[in-house]
Amino acid sequence: MSRRQVLRVASACTGLAALASCAIPASDVVDAGAPATGLPPVTPLYFLSKGQLVAVPTSETATTPDEAVRILLRGPDQTVRERGLTTALSPIKPESVQSHGATVSIRLPSVAKRFPRLGLDQLVCTAAAAQVLAAPDVTSVIVVISAPGAWHYTGNSTVCPQA
């Protein structure tokens, strides 16, 4: 290396060192809160495809069994219908949806007609999926659906296809 090249390299290094320091004072660690956790889990709604239950991520926020069941009972939205998915449920507003531990209770109006088995399984799987997300220590959920004075049904999340 020639003397001229050595001077250029030394000059460049000195310049880089000056720029690197930029007179920024040292500081302590700054607490910026909790670390990022990524996207929140999405409660799937269960619809039907060719007579089979299919888990569909919802575009609406459903963080509890109550919210998920109410969205499901409104029926499939345009996006779900465009995918060829259907429901065995008729639109109805539940009187209440309560959850505690590994149990979800869905109370429908007493005038509600009993849904076909696939419709009942849609409710069971949707409510159970929401409860598992709401209570992470729960892995299996019992869902009791009733229309007081008319009928009741008890289902288990073990019948549900994986989301």
N, C-alpha and C positions, 0 to 999 in steps of 0.2 A: 504494500500500500504506500502510495506516495504521501509526502508531507501534506500536500494540499487536501487529499482525501481524508487524512486523519483529522485535520482541522475542521473539515466539513462535518464529519461524524461527531466530533466533540462539540461543535457549535449546535448541531441539531439536538444532541442529548441535553445540553444545557438549556436550550429553549424548551424542550419537552418537560424537563424537570420544573422549570419556572411555571409553565402552564398547568402542570399537574397540581401544584400547591395552591394556586389561585387565591391565596390568602383566606382560605376557608378555615374558620376555627374548628377545633375538635369539639365534639359534643357527646353527651351521655346518650344512653339508649332511650328512645322515646316510645312510650307505651301508646300503641295505636289501636287497642281493643282486641277482640277475639280474632283468631285466624279465619280466613275465608273457608267456607264449608261446601262450596259448589252449589249445584242446583238442588232445590228442595225435592223430596220424593213426590211423585204424582199418584193420586189415588185412581186406579182404573175403574171404569164402569164396565159392567158385563152386558154385552148385547149378543145377538144370535147371528150366526152365519151358517146357512144350510142345516139348521136344526142343532147346531153345536154352540156352546158358550164360548165367547171370545172376549178377552180382556182388551179394553180400549182406553188409552190414556185420555183423560178429560182435558178440555181446553179451559174449563172453569176450575177455580180453586175449590177443592173439597178436602178439608182437613179433618173432618169428623164423619162418623157414620150418618148422622143426621143430614149434613150437607150433601153427601154422596147419594143417599137414598132419594132425597128431594130432587136432585138433578136427574137421576135415573128415571124417576116416575114422571118427569116431564116428557120423556120420550127422546128418541134419537134426534140430534140436530142435523142440519143439512150435510155437514161433512161426513157424519156417520152414515147417513142414508146414501150418500154418493159412493161410499165404499161397499154398498150392498148389504149393510147390516140392518137387522130388524129387532123387534122386541115382542115378547109375549105378554107384556104388561099394558094395561090401559092407563091413560093419564089420571092420576088421583093424588090428592094431597094427604099425606099421612097425618094422623092426629098427633102422634109423637114418635120419636126415635130416641131411645135411651141406650146408653152403653155403660158397662161397668166391667172392668177386667176382661174376661174371655166371653162375655155375653152381650149380645145386642138384642133389644126388643123393639119391634116395629109394630105400632098399633095403627090400624087403618080404620076408617069409619065403619060402623056396624053394617051399613048397607053395601059395603064392598063385596063384590062377587069373588069367589075363590079363583085365583089365577091358575093357569095350567102349570104343571110341574116345572117346565123350563122357565116360566116367569118367576116362580118362587125361587128357583135356583139363581136367577139373575139378581134378585134381592139379597139372597143369602151371600153370594159371592161378592157383590159390591159392598154391602155392609161390613162383611168380614175383612175385606182388603183395607177398607178405611180404618177399621179398628186396629188392625195389625200395625198400620203406619202411625196411628195415634198413641198406641201403647206398645212400644217395641219389644217389651218382655213377653208379649202374648204371641203365640205361634199358631194356635188353633182356636177358632171362634164358633160358639153356638149362637144361632140366630133364631129367635122366636118371632113369628109373624102372626098377627091375630086381627080378626074383625070381631070384637066382643059380641057374644051372643049368636054369632053366625059360624065361625070356623077359626081354626088355628093350625099352624104348621111349624115344625121345628126342623131346622137344617143345620148342617155342620160344614165348616169351610174345607173339610177334606174332599168334598166333591168338586171343588173349584179348580179349573185349569190354571196353571202358573201364569202370572201376569208378565 
